[in-house]
Amino acid sequence: MAVLHVTKYGDPILRQKLKPVNYSELAPRLPQLLKDMEETCLAVHGVGLAANQIGLDLRMALILIPVSDEENAPLKRYVIINPEIIAKQGEKLEEEGCLSLPGLWAEVKRATDVTLKYVDEHGKEQVKRARGLLAKAFQHEVDHLDGKLFIDLVNPTLKPEVKKVIKKLRPKWD
């Protein structure tokens, strides 16, 4: 296993809309890739990690969500390959951050309830309805795979301030 380098804001791969992957072609390398992605996500204290955040042109992401609100709750792992949001409901303004923009937090609007269609790590098609943190994570990671970042959702009047913060933080990124 290895902790992989997380691509930062400005890397062109973060702005690419990634094409669906062929599961059978991906399957042989998937176990090691998922181990590395999980170790990376845990090492940087992330909730999710899209493949393009580690420089890979693969339409897939990994999400690690606590199973309860208790401290040190075990994590449930979701592997979403070729995900597509098929339904959204509600709306909530909440603070959000991103491993590719470390240190930056901003309020963005997200749906409170989403339904996601995807292929899991075993090659099975799934449909999952999610609320709360999982709904937010699904939307955040699918945005990554579509070449969007959470800062694209920030209120337009706040974008100049976000740009200033990015300029200040950028020298600290490796």
ZAZA-423905 format. One record per residue: residue number from 1; residue in one letter; chain; x, z, y of N, C-alpha, C, O in turn. Coordinates in nm, 3 decimals. Layout:
N
num,residuo,cadena,n_px,n_pz,n_py,ca_px,ca_pz,ca_py,c_px,c_pz,c_py,o_px,o_pz,o_py
NUM,A,A,X,Z,Y,X,Z,Y,X,Z,Y,X,Z,Y;
...
***
This chain:
174
num,residuo,cadena,n_px,n_pz,n_py,ca_px,ca_pz,ca_py,c_px,c_pz,c_py,o_px,o_pz,o_py
1,M,A,0.084,0.000,-0.118,0.000,0.000,0.000,0.089,0.000,0.124,0.204,0.042,0.121;
2,A,A,0.029,-0.050,0.233,0.107,-0.059,0.356,0.016,-0.043,0.476,-0.100,-0.085,0.475;
3,V,A,0.070,0.018,0.580,0.001,0.023,0.708,0.041,-0.105,0.781,0.158,-0.129,0.807;
4,L,A,-0.059,-0.186,0.812,-0.035,-0.316,0.873,-0.039,-0.308,1.026,-0.096,-0.216,1.083;
5,H,A,0.022,-0.406,1.089,0.022,-0.414,1.235,-0.117,-0.458,1.282,-0.172,-0.556,1.231;
6,V,A,-0.174,-0.386,1.377,-0.305,-0.421,1.434,-0.281,-0.510,1.556,-0.211,-0.471,1.650;
7,T,A,-0.340,-0.629,1.554,-0.325,-0.721,1.667,-0.394,-0.663,1.789,-0.498,-0.598,1.779;
8,K,A,-0.336,-0.686,1.903,-0.387,-0.631,2.028,-0.451,-0.740,2.114,-0.430,-0.860,2.095;
9,Y,A,-0.529,-0.693,2.210,-0.595,-0.779,2.306,-0.495,-0.879,2.363,-0.384,-0.843,2.402;
10,G,A,-0.535,-1.004,2.367,-0.447,-1.111,2.415,-0.400,-1.201,2.302,-0.364,-1.316,2.327;
11,D,A,-0.401,-1.151,2.178,-0.364,-1.234,2.064,-0.476,-1.336,2.041,-0.592,-1.296,2.028;
12,P,A,-0.446,-1.465,2.036,-0.550,-1.568,2.023,-0.641,-1.553,1.901,-0.756,-1.594,1.906;
13,I,A,-0.592,-1.496,1.792,-0.675,-1.484,1.672,-0.798,-1.396,1.697,-0.900,-1.411,1.628;
14,L,A,-0.790,-1.305,1.793,-0.904,-1.217,1.822,-1.017,-1.293,1.890,-1.130,-1.243,1.896;
15,R,A,-0.991,-1.411,1.940,-1.094,-1.491,2.008,-1.143,-1.608,1.923,-1.222,-1.690,1.970;
16,Q,A,-1.097,-1.618,1.798,-1.141,-1.726,1.710,-1.267,-1.685,1.634,-1.278,-1.572,1.586;
17,K,A,-1.361,-1.779,1.623,-1.477,-1.756,1.537,-1.431,-1.795,1.397,-1.399,-1.911,1.371;
18,L,A,-1.429,-1.698,1.308,-1.373,-1.722,1.175,-1.476,-1.787,1.083,-1.594,-1.752,1.084;
19,K,A,-1.428,-1.881,1.003,-1.515,-1.954,0.910,-1.537,-1.870,0.783,-1.451,-1.790,0.747;
20,P,A,-1.651,-1.890,0.717,-1.674,-1.818,0.591,-1.563,-1.845,0.490,-1.504,-1.953,0.486;
21,V,A,-1.536,-1.743,0.410,-1.433,-1.755,0.307,-1.498,-1.783,0.172,-1.615,-1.751,0.150;
22,N,A,-1.422,-1.841,0.083,-1.467,-1.864,-0.054,-1.427,-1.739,-0.133,-1.309,-1.712,-0.152;
23,Y,A,-1.527,-1.664,-0.180,-1.499,-1.538,-0.248,-1.406,-1.557,-0.367,-1.312,-1.479,-0.384;
24,S,A,-1.428,-1.659,-0.450,-1.344,-1.674,-0.570,-1.199,-1.704,-0.535,-1.109,-1.668,-0.612;
25,E,A,-1.174,-1.768,-0.421,-1.035,-1.790,-0.379,-0.974,-1.661,-0.324,-0.854,-1.638,-0.340;
26,L,A,-1.056,-1.578,-0.261,-1.009,-1.452,-0.202,-0.990,-1.342,-0.307,-0.903,-1.256,-0.292;
27,A,A,-1.071,-1.344,-0.411,-1.078,-1.235,-0.510,-0.943,-1.188,-0.566,-0.923,-1.067,-0.577;
28,P,A,-0.850,-1.277,-0.602,-0.724,-1.229,-0.659,-0.643,-1.140,-0.564,-0.575,-1.048,-0.610;
29,R,A,-0.650,-1.166,-0.436,-0.570,-1.086,-0.342,-0.651,-0.974,-0.277,-0.597,-0.895,-0.200;
30,L,A,-0.781,-0.968,-0.307,-0.869,-0.872,-0.241,-0.833,-0.726,-0.269,-0.830,-0.648,-0.174;
31,P,A,-0.805,-0.685,-0.393,-0.775,-0.542,-0.416,-0.658,-0.490,-0.331,-0.669,-0.384,-0.270;
32,Q,A,-0.549,-0.563,-0.327,-0.433,-0.519,-0.247,-0.464,-0.525,-0.099,-0.428,-0.435,-0.024;
33,L,A,-0.531,-0.631,-0.056,-0.568,-0.645,0.085,-0.656,-0.529,0.129,-0.636,-0.474,0.237;
34,L,A,-0.753,-0.491,0.047,-0.843,-0.380,0.083,-0.769,-0.247,0.086,-0.798,-0.162,0.171;
35,K,A,-0.676,-0.227,-0.005,-0.595,-0.104,-0.002,-0.517,-0.096,0.128,-0.513,0.008,0.193;
36,D,A,-0.454,-0.208,0.166,-0.375,-0.211,0.290,-0.464,-0.193,0.413,-0.427,-0.122,0.506;
37,M,A,-0.580,-0.257,0.413,-0.671,-0.244,0.527,-0.723,-0.100,0.538,-0.733,-0.047,0.648;
38,E,A,-0.755,-0.039,0.425,-0.804,0.098,0.429,-0.695,0.194,0.477,-0.721,0.281,0.559;
39,E,A,-0.575,0.178,0.426,-0.465,0.263,0.469,-0.438,0.246,0.618,-0.412,0.343,0.689;
40,T,A,-0.445,0.123,0.666,-0.425,0.095,0.809,-0.534,0.160,0.892,-0.507,0.226,0.992;
41,C,A,-0.659,0.141,0.850,-0.774,0.197,0.923,-0.763,0.349,0.933,-0.787,0.406,1.039;
42,L,A,-0.728,0.413,0.823,-0.714,0.559,0.823,-0.596,0.604,0.909,-0.606,0.704,0.980;
43,A,A,-0.486,0.530,0.903,-0.366,0.568,0.978,-0.388,0.564,1.129,-0.330,0.642,1.203;
44,V,A,-0.474,0.472,1.173,-0.497,0.458,1.318,-0.631,0.521,1.359,-0.677,0.503,1.472;
45,H,A,-0.691,0.596,1.266,-0.815,0.670,1.292,-0.929,0.578,1.335,-1.004,0.609,1.428;
46,G,A,-0.942,0.466,1.266,-1.048,0.371,1.296,-1.169,0.390,1.206,-1.162,0.455,1.102;
47,V,A,-1.280,0.332,1.249,-1.403,0.330,1.169,-1.410,0.199,1.094,-1.465,0.192,0.984;
48,G,A,-1.356,0.094,1.153,-1.361,-0.037,1.091,-1.240,-0.120,1.128,-1.169,-0.092,1.225;
49,L,A,-1.218,-0.224,1.049,-1.105,-0.314,1.072,-1.143,-0.452,1.023,-1.170,-0.472,0.905;
50,A,A,-1.143,-0.548,1.115,-1.170,-0.687,1.079,-1.039,-0.755,1.041,-0.932,-0.717,1.089;
51,A,A,-1.047,-0.854,0.954,-0.927,-0.922,0.906,-0.845,-0.983,1.020,-0.722,-0.981,1.016;
52,N,A,-0.913,-1.036,1.122,-0.835,-1.095,1.232,-0.761,-0.989,1.313,-0.670,-1.023,1.389;
53,Q,A,-0.798,-0.862,1.298,-0.725,-0.756,1.366,-0.590,-0.727,1.298,-0.506,-0.656,1.353;
54,I,A,-0.571,-0.783,1.181,-0.440,-0.773,1.116,-0.379,-0.912,1.100,-0.291,-0.935,1.018;
55,G,A,-0.430,-1.005,1.183,-0.372,-1.138,1.190,-0.417,-1.237,1.084,-0.356,-1.343,1.069;
56,L,A,-0.523,-1.204,1.009,-0.568,-1.293,0.902,-0.694,-1.369,0.942,-0.788,-1.313,0.998;
57,D,A,-0.694,-1.497,0.911,-0.807,-1.586,0.940,-0.906,-1.580,0.823,-0.929,-1.679,0.754;
58,L,A,-0.964,-1.461,0.804,-1.060,-1.439,0.695,-1.186,-1.374,0.753,-1.176,-1.278,0.829;
59,R,A,-1.302,-1.425,0.718,-1.427,-1.368,0.769,-1.467,-1.249,0.682,-1.555,-1.256,0.597;
60,M,A,-1.398,-1.139,0.707,-1.425,-1.016,0.633,-1.379,-0.896,0.712,-1.291,-0.905,0.798;
61,A,A,-1.441,-0.781,0.682,-1.403,-0.657,0.749,-1.425,-0.541,0.653,-1.496,-0.552,0.553;
62,L,A,-1.363,-0.430,0.686,-1.375,-0.305,0.612,-1.428,-0.200,0.708,-1.383,-0.193,0.823;
63,I,A,-1.522,-0.118,0.662,-1.577,-0.011,0.743,-1.572,0.117,0.662,-1.606,0.117,0.543;
64,L,A,-1.530,0.225,0.725,-1.523,0.357,0.661,-1.608,0.453,0.743,-1.574,0.486,0.857;
65,I,A,-1.718,0.499,0.684,-1.815,0.584,0.755,-1.830,0.717,0.681,-1.848,0.718,0.559;
66,P,A,-1.824,0.830,0.753,-1.849,0.959,0.688,-1.990,0.962,0.628,-2.085,0.912,0.689;
67,V,A,-2.003,1.021,0.509,-2.134,1.026,0.442,-2.227,1.129,0.505,-2.348,1.128,0.479;
68,S,A,-2.173,1.220,0.587,-2.255,1.318,0.657,-2.186,1.356,0.788,-2.075,1.310,0.817;
69,D,A,-2.251,1.440,0.866,-2.194,1.485,0.993,-2.099,1.604,0.977,-2.040,1.650,1.074;
70,E,A,-2.085,1.653,0.854,-1.998,1.767,0.829,-1.852,1.729,0.852,-1.811,1.616,0.827;
71,E,A,-1.775,1.827,0.900,-1.632,1.805,0.919,-1.567,1.776,0.784,-1.601,1.839,0.683;
72,N,A,-1.475,1.680,0.782,-1.404,1.639,0.660,-1.497,1.582,0.552,-1.465,1.590,0.434;
73,A,A,-1.611,1.526,0.593,-1.702,1.463,0.496,-1.631,1.344,0.432,-1.552,1.276,0.497;
74,P,A,-1.659,1.318,0.305,-1.599,1.200,0.241,-1.647,1.072,0.312,-1.752,1.070,0.377;
75,L,A,-1.569,0.967,0.297,-1.600,0.839,0.362,-1.663,0.742,0.263,-1.623,0.735,0.147;
76,K,A,-1.762,0.668,0.310,-1.821,0.559,0.232,-1.758,0.431,0.283,-1.750,0.408,0.404;
77,R,A,-1.714,0.348,0.191,-1.647,0.224,0.227,-1.743,0.106,0.212,-1.811,0.091,0.111;
78,Y,A,-1.746,0.024,0.316,-1.822,-0.100,0.312,-1.723,-0.214,0.331,-1.644,-0.214,0.426;
79,V,A,-1.726,-0.310,0.241,-1.648,-0.431,0.255,-1.750,-0.541,0.281,-1.837,-0.568,0.198;
80,I,A,-1.737,-0.604,0.397,-1.834,-0.707,0.434,-1.762,-0.841,0.446,-1.678,-0.861,0.534;
81,I,A,-1.797,-0.930,0.356,-1.737,-1.063,0.351,-1.845,-1.163,0.393,-1.957,-1.158,0.343;
82,N,A,-1.811,-1.252,0.484,-1.905,-1.350,0.538,-2.032,-1.285,0.590,-2.142,-1.330,0.559;
83,P,A,-2.019,-1.177,0.670,-2.139,-1.106,0.717,-2.218,-1.185,0.821,-2.164,-1.264,0.899;
84,E,A,-2.348,-1.160,0.819,-2.439,-1.221,0.916,-2.548,-1.120,0.948,-2.615,-1.069,0.859;
85,I,A,-2.565,-1.091,1.076,-2.673,-1.001,1.118,-2.801,-1.083,1.117,-2.812,-1.184,1.187;
86,I,A,-2.899,-1.039,1.036,-3.022,-1.116,1.022,-3.140,-1.053,1.096,-3.244,-1.115,1.111;
87,A,A,-3.124,-0.929,1.142,-3.230,-0.865,1.221,-3.170,-0.754,1.306,-3.075,-0.687,1.265;
88,K,A,-3.226,-0.736,1.426,-3.184,-0.630,1.518,-3.309,-0.568,1.580,-3.407,-0.637,1.606;
89,Q,A,-3.303,-0.437,1.602,-3.411,-0.368,1.672,-3.352,-0.261,1.762,-3.241,-0.212,1.738;
90,G,A,-3.427,-0.226,1.865,-3.387,-0.118,1.954,-3.265,-0.152,2.035,-3.203,-0.258,2.019;
91,E,A,-3.230,-0.060,2.123,-3.114,-0.080,2.208,-3.067,0.055,2.259,-3.147,0.141,2.295;
92,K,A,-2.937,0.072,2.261,-2.879,0.198,2.307,-2.748,0.169,2.378,-2.669,0.087,2.333;
93,L,A,-2.728,0.239,2.489,-2.603,0.230,2.563,-2.514,0.345,2.516,-2.549,0.462,2.529;
94,E,A,-2.397,0.310,2.460,-2.306,0.411,2.406,-2.163,0.373,2.433,-2.130,0.255,2.450;
95,E,A,-2.078,0.473,2.438,-1.935,0.450,2.456,-1.877,0.391,2.328,-1.916,0.428,2.217;
96,E,A,-1.785,0.298,2.346,-1.724,0.231,2.232,-1.577,0.206,2.262,-1.537,0.194,2.378;
97,G,A,-1.498,0.199,2.158,-1.357,0.167,2.169,-1.319,0.066,2.063,-1.405,0.021,1.987;
98,C,A,-1.192,0.030,2.057,-1.147,-0.071,1.961,-0.998,-0.052,1.933,-0.920,-0.021,2.023;
99,L,A,-0.962,-0.072,1.808,-0.821,-0.059,1.768,-0.733,-0.165,1.834,-0.612,-0.145,1.849;
100,S,A,-0.792,-0.277,1.875,-0.716,-0.383,1.941,-0.704,-0.363,2.091,-0.636,-0.439,2.160;
101,L,A,-0.771,-0.259,2.142,-0.761,-0.220,2.284,-0.743,-0.068,2.289,-0.827,0.002,2.344;
102,P,A,-0.633,-0.017,2.231,-0.616,0.128,2.220,-0.616,0.199,2.355,-0.549,0.159,2.450;
103,G,A,-0.695,0.307,2.358,-0.703,0.389,2.479,-0.815,0.349,2.573,-0.843,0.421,2.669;
104,L,A,-0.879,0.236,2.548,-0.988,0.189,2.634,-1.122,0.225,2.572,-1.147,0.197,2.455;
105,W,A,-1.207,0.287,2.651,-1.343,0.322,2.610,-1.437,0.275,2.719,-1.408,0.290,2.837;
106,A,A,-1.550,0.219,2.680,-1.648,0.172,2.778,-1.786,0.174,2.714,-1.801,0.162,2.592;
107,E,A,-1.888,0.188,2.799,-2.025,0.188,2.750,-2.073,0.044,2.731,-2.057,-0.042,2.817;
108,V,A,-2.133,0.021,2.614,-2.191,-0.110,2.583,-2.327,-0.090,2.516,-2.353,0.014,2.455;
109,K,A,-2.412,-0.190,2.530,-2.544,-0.187,2.466,-2.533,-0.250,2.328,-2.477,-0.358,2.311;
110,R,A,-2.587,-0.179,2.232,-2.593,-0.229,2.094,-2.733,-0.203,2.041,-2.804,-0.114,2.089;
111,A,A,-2.773,-0.282,1.943,-2.898,-0.256,1.873,-2.885,-0.124,1.797,-2.776,-0.090,1.750;
112,T,A,-2.994,-0.050,1.785,-2.991,0.078,1.715,-3.017,0.062,1.566,-2.989,0.152,1.487;
113,D,A,-3.070,-0.053,1.527,-3.109,-0.078,1.389,-3.077,-0.224,1.358,-3.127,-0.314,1.425;
114,V,A,-2.993,-0.248,1.257,-2.958,-0.386,1.221,-2.973,-0.406,1.070,-2.964,-0.312,0.991;
115,T,A,-2.996,-0.530,1.034,-2.994,-0.569,0.893,-2.885,-0.672,0.877,-2.881,-0.773,0.948;
116,L,A,-2.796,-0.646,0.783,-2.678,-0.730,0.762,-2.683,-0.791,0.623,-2.709,-0.723,0.524;
117,K,A,-2.657,-0.922,0.618,-2.643,-0.992,0.490,-2.495,-1.021,0.474,-2.430,-1.069,0.567;
118,Y,A,-2.441,-0.992,0.356,-2.297,-1.011,0.333,-2.268,-1.017,0.184,-2.355,-0.992,0.101;
119,V,A,-2.145,-1.050,0.153,-2.095,-1.045,0.015,-2.007,-0.921,0.008,-1.923,-0.899,0.096;
120,D,A,-2.024,-0.840,-0.097,-1.943,-0.719,-0.110,-1.811,-0.749,-0.181,-1.782,-0.864,-0.216;
121,E,A,-1.731,-0.646,-0.202,-1.598,-0.665,-0.260,-1.602,-0.712,-0.405,-1.499,-0.754,-0.460;
122,H,A,-1.719,-0.705,-0.469,-1.734,-0.750,-0.608,-1.795,-0.889,-0.617,-1.822,-0.939,-0.726;
123,G,A,-1.817,-0.953,-0.500,-1.872,-1.087,-0.499,-2.023,-1.094,-0.503,-2.081,-1.201,-0.520;
124,K,A,-2.089,-0.981,-0.487,-2.236,-0.975,-0.493,-2.293,-0.984,-0.352,-2.245,-0.918,-0.259;
125,E,A,-2.397,-1.066,-0.336,-2.464,-1.074,-0.206,-2.546,-0.948,-0.185,-2.616,-0.901,-0.275;
126,Q,A,-2.536,-0.893,-0.065,-2.605,-0.770,-0.030,-2.685,-0.789,0.099,-2.651,-0.873,0.182;
127,V,A,-2.790,-0.712,0.113,-2.863,-0.701,0.239,-2.875,-0.552,0.265,-2.930,-0.479,0.183;
128,K,A,-2.825,-0.508,0.379,-2.821,-0.365,0.410,-2.878,-0.342,0.549,-2.837,-0.405,0.647;
129,R,A,-2.975,-0.250,0.556,-3.028,-0.208,0.686,-2.952,-0.083,0.727,-2.928,0.006,0.646;
130,A,A,-2.913,-0.078,0.854,-2.831,0.034,0.902,-2.879,0.082,1.037,-2.932,0.006,1.118;
131,R,A,-2.857,0.211,1.060,-2.883,0.274,1.189,-2.761,0.356,1.226,-2.670,0.375,1.145;
132,G,A,-2.760,0.405,1.349,-2.653,0.496,1.392,-2.517,0.430,1.391,-2.501,0.313,1.425;
133,L,A,-2.417,0.511,1.350,-2.278,0.465,1.353,-2.256,0.341,1.266,-2.180,0.252,1.304;
134,L,A,-2.323,0.333,1.151,-2.304,0.216,1.065,-2.357,0.090,1.132,-2.294,-0.016,1.123;
135,A,A,-2.471,0.099,1.198,-2.526,-0.017,1.270,-2.429,-0.062,1.380,-2.404,-0.182,1.398;
136,K,A,-2.374,0.034,1.451,-2.278,0.005,1.558,-2.152,-0.061,1.498,-2.101,-0.159,1.553;
137,A,A,-2.104,-0.007,1.387,-1.984,-0.062,1.322,-2.008,-0.204,1.270,-1.923,-0.291,1.286;
138,F,A,-2.124,-0.226,1.208,-2.156,-0.361,1.161,-2.151,-0.460,1.278,-2.090,-0.567,1.266;
139,Q,A,-2.213,-0.425,1.390,-2.217,-0.515,1.505,-2.077,-0.537,1.562,-2.040,-0.650,1.596;
140,H,A,-2.000,-0.430,1.573,-1.864,-0.439,1.629,-1.777,-0.531,1.543,-1.705,-0.617,1.596;
141,E,A,-1.782,-0.513,1.411,-1.696,-0.593,1.323,-1.743,-0.738,1.315,-1.659,-0.828,1.311;
142,V,A,-1.873,-0.762,1.312,-1.923,-0.900,1.311,-1.883,-0.969,1.442,-1.847,-1.086,1.442;
143,D,A,-1.889,-0.896,1.553,-1.842,-0.953,1.680,-1.696,-0.996,1.668,-1.660,-1.105,1.712;
144,H,A,-1.612,-0.911,1.609,-1.471,-0.949,1.590,-1.461,-1.080,1.515,-1.385,-1.169,1.555;
145,L,A,-1.537,-1.094,1.409,-1.530,-1.214,1.325,-1.585,-1.337,1.398,-1.558,-1.451,1.359;
146,D,A,-1.664,-1.313,1.503,-1.717,-1.421,1.586,-1.630,-1.446,1.710,-1.667,-1.526,1.796;
147,G,A,-1.516,-1.377,1.718,-1.425,-1.396,1.830,-1.465,-1.322,1.957,-1.422,-1.358,2.067;
148,K,A,-1.548,-1.218,1.942,-1.593,-1.140,2.056,-1.534,-0.999,2.049,-1.510,-0.946,1.941;
149,L,A,-1.513,-0.941,2.167,-1.466,-0.803,2.176,-1.570,-0.719,2.248,-1.652,-0.773,2.323;
150,F,A,-1.566,-0.589,2.227,-1.667,-0.503,2.288,-1.666,-0.511,2.441,-1.769,-0.489,2.504;
151,I,A,-1.551,-0.542,2.500,-1.544,-0.552,2.646,-1.627,-0.670,2.699,-1.661,-0.673,2.817;
152,D,A,-1.660,-0.765,2.612,-1.746,-0.877,2.653,-1.888,-0.828,2.680,-1.965,-0.896,2.750;
153,L,A,-1.924,-0.712,2.627,-2.059,-0.658,2.640,-2.073,-0.557,2.754,-2.182,-0.508,2.781;
154,V,A,-1.962,-0.527,2.820,-1.964,-0.431,2.929,-2.047,-0.487,3.046,-2.047,-0.608,3.070;
155,N,A,-2.115,-0.399,3.115,-2.191,-0.437,3.234,-2.099,-0.517,3.326,-1.989,-0.471,3.358;
156,P,A,-2.143,-0.637,3.370,-2.056,-0.722,3.454,-2.000,-0.652,3.579,-1.890,-0.685,3.624;
157,T,A,-2.074,-0.559,3.635,-2.024,-0.490,3.755,-1.905,-0.400,3.723,-1.829,-0.364,3.813;
158,L,A,-1.889,-0.363,3.596,-1.778,-0.275,3.557,-1.656,-0.352,3.505,-1.551,-0.293,3.482;
159,K,A,-1.669,-0.483,3.487,-1.559,-0.561,3.430,-1.430,-0.557,3.513,-1.322,-0.551,3.454;
160,P,A,-1.437,-0.558,3.648,-1.311,-0.547,3.723,-1.237,-0.416,3.692,-1.114,-0.414,3.684;
161,E,A,-1.312,-0.307,3.676,-1.250,-0.178,3.642,-1.189,-0.183,3.502,-1.079,-0.131,3.480;
162,V,A,-1.258,-0.244,3.409,-1.207,-0.258,3.272,-1.075,-0.337,3.274,-0.980,-0.300,3.206;
163,K,A,-1.071,-0.444,3.351,-0.948,-0.524,3.363,-0.832,-0.441,3.417,-0.719,-0.454,3.370;
164,K,A,-0.860,-0.356,3.516,-0.756,-0.268,3.571,-0.702,-0.172,3.465,-0.582,-0.151,3.455;
165,V,A,-0.793,-0.115,3.387,-0.753,-0.020,3.283,-0.669,-0.092,3.176,-0.568,-0.038,3.130;
166,I,A,-0.710,-0.212,3.138,-0.634,-0.290,3.039,-0.493,-0.316,3.091,-0.395,-0.302,3.018;
167,K,A,-0.483,-0.355,3.217,-0.351,-0.384,3.277,-0.262,-0.260,3.273,-0.141,-0.270,3.250;
168,K,A,-0.321,-0.144,3.295,-0.247,-0.018,3.293,-0.207,0.022,3.150,-0.096,0.072,3.129;
169,L,A,-0.295,-0.001,3.053,-0.269,0.040,2.915,-0.176,-0.056,2.840,-0.100,-0.015,2.752;
170,R,A,-0.183,-0.181,2.873,-0.113,-0.286,2.796,0.034,-0.258,2.769,0.079,-0.281,2.656;
171,P,A,0.112,-0.208,2.866,0.254,-0.181,2.837,0.275,-0.075,2.726,0.381,-0.072,2.664;
172,K,A,0.176,0.008,2.701,0.188,0.111,2.597,0.161,0.059,2.457,0.193,0.125,2.359;
173,W,A,0.102,-0.062,2.448,0.071,-0.120,2.318,0.197,-0.180,2.259,0.279,-0.239,2.330;
174,D,A,0.212,-0.164,2.130,0.334,-0.220,2.066,0.324,-0.368,2.046,0.417,-0.430,1.994;
***
